């Protein structure tokens, strides 16, 4: 942390422990309406608290951060929303 502070001189740094990062990736995400809504609705319905959100400039992925204890449930919810029959988008 000291090296990061020294090299980048940020206004502040926050560290969250016990976090899992999940990347939802797809080449058509930028042009498909509702991808984000489907992702976050699935997590909401699974009672998952999203602690971090990041989307790359290419809009090919959405990375979320969840607590480690919610990782498996989040993966199952995302899989069910995007892969299982009946996908809403």
C-alpha positions, 0 to 999 in steps of 0.5 A: 500500500505504501508503494501505491501511495508513493507512486500514484499519490491518490487522494485516498485509498480504501481496502476491502478484504474478503471480496471476490471479483466476477467478470461478465464478458460478451462481445455483444454487450455494448449493443444489447439493451438490458444486459446490465439490468439483467445482471443486476436484477439477477443479483438483486433477486439472489439477495447479493450486495454488489460492493464494486462495479467496473465497466471497461471502455470497450463495454465488453465486460462488467466486473462486480465485486461481492463478498466472498461468502456470496461468490457461489450464489452470485455465479449461480444467479448470473449463470441462470440469468444469461445461460439457462433457457428463458434468458430475458434479453 
